Amino acid sequence: DVCDDVTGKMGYTPGLIRYSTENGVANGWSRARMLRRALREEEPDPAQVQAILDEAKKVGADLDQTILEYTLRSLVDKRAAEFAHKPTEYGRLHRLSSAVALCSRFPFPVNLAMAQNRCYAVLQSAFPLMAARTDLEGARWVTRFRDLAATLKVWVPN
């Protein structure tokens, strides 16, 4: 399945995500608790998060929207602060984009106002510098930033 493909590409044993989910269920953890735990990882695994969401939907589990929204928002806000601190570092931009992308997997809205504000601040400060660069790294950063801004609904001029 898709989870096995992802774990295989990352060098992990196929079935690891399924085992992790089954292990959580066997220990009496709710799907919401497993999601909170997955989202607190340094680099949350989108495949693992999706597997837990799929399992929760399959069994009709309550996801405790309030706590999960807070957990997601905290992750995004943390990544946005890190990015705003050193906005020209592509890795920070990538981590923020990945965190924002996770939000679209959930069946409820996540308040992204802090990330939007930080994205706008970077648009005003670092974006002009990066857009003026003529190298491949600058172009890659600008493309990724434009994608992030579009997801966050922050307008970026052409």
Buried (B, 14 or more C-beta within 10 A) or exposed (E): EEBBEBBEEEEEEBEBBBEBBEEBBEEEBBBBBBBBBBBEEEEBBBBBBBBBBBBBEEEEBEBBBEEBBBBBBBBBBBBBBBBBEEBBBBEBBBBBBBBBEBBEBBEEEBBBEBBBBBBBBBBEEBBEEBBEEEEEEBEBBBEBBBBBBEBBEBEBEE
